[in-house]
Amino acid sequence: MSTCDLTLISHPLCPFVQRSAIVLLEKNVLFERVNRLIGKT
């Protein structure tokens, strides 16, 4: 079970997710990042 309230679903090269992750890290928000490849489940 995760202790994070937020799960960030991302693609490794997505600039929008990169920005979101940077802001969350700067604000000290706990989150779990899950990388997904486009077209894969």
C-alpha positions, -999 to +999 in steps of 0.1 A: +000+000+000+013+034-010+016+063+015+012+088-013-021+105-020-011+114-055-001+091-084+015+108-114+010+087-145+035+097-171+056+090-201+094+094-196+097+121-223+066+141-216+076+177-209+043+184-191+048+156-167+084+167-161+071+202-151+045+188-129+070+165-111+094+195-106+066+216-090+056+187-067+092+181-057+097+218-050+065+219-029+075+188-010+044+169-021+046+132-017+037+114-050+042+082-068+053+084-104+043+056-128+058+056-162+037+042-190+046+037-226+022+050-252+000+022-266+009-002-237-012-012-208 
